[in-house]
């Protein structure tokens, strides 16, 4: 969260996940330690020109190389924030809500997936003669995350059960746009890597929202722990 480069965020995600999986990081958190609240907004290196959502150009239908690059760039930007969101939910809520190790397992895995998605999309942009940061974007995804900083339940519902679910709803049409215009490499990345893994992210949101409900915790408890 304190690392400015999205490429470095992705690389660090892989390293931390490997340490977690190997057991070199033995404890999810120290229950006796003072909780360090994560930053209000993760660090960014300024490579992307950020504008208001209303000023971001329409993505188009993918009929030209430029519009296909614009779609891929938008998706890469979303995935770059998704890396931060995965670590933020761990850092912001894991210890204060006394979440079990399986919660950390799930969201470390989500972070690894998001890093893989970002790296794949950034590489595809390079193959098409562009790069992540070449176009403007907005930070609406993080803004909605900040609005749920007080509640793990709200974060799970808004980010995983709404935003990611909406992304799944539109992704098949996006895949079809690329395939229709002969960009099979981009279509395959979206269809066979990103889409199935995003399904598991929605499932994680539902799973942990249900877990909190089943153990009798509600929004009032969430606010008390924030």
Secondary structure, 3 states (H helix, E strand, C coil): CCCCCHHHHHHHHHHHHHHHHHCCCCCCCCCCCCCCCCCCCCCCCCCCCECCHHHCCCCCCCCCHHHHHHHHHHHHHHHHHHHHHHHHHHHHHCCCCCCCHHHHHHHHHHHHHHHHHHHHHHHHHHHCCCCCCCCCECCHHHHHHHCCCCCHHHHHHHHHHHHHHHHHHHHHHHHHHHHHCCCHHHHHHHHHHHHHHHHHHHHHHHHHHHHHHHCCCCHHHHHHHC
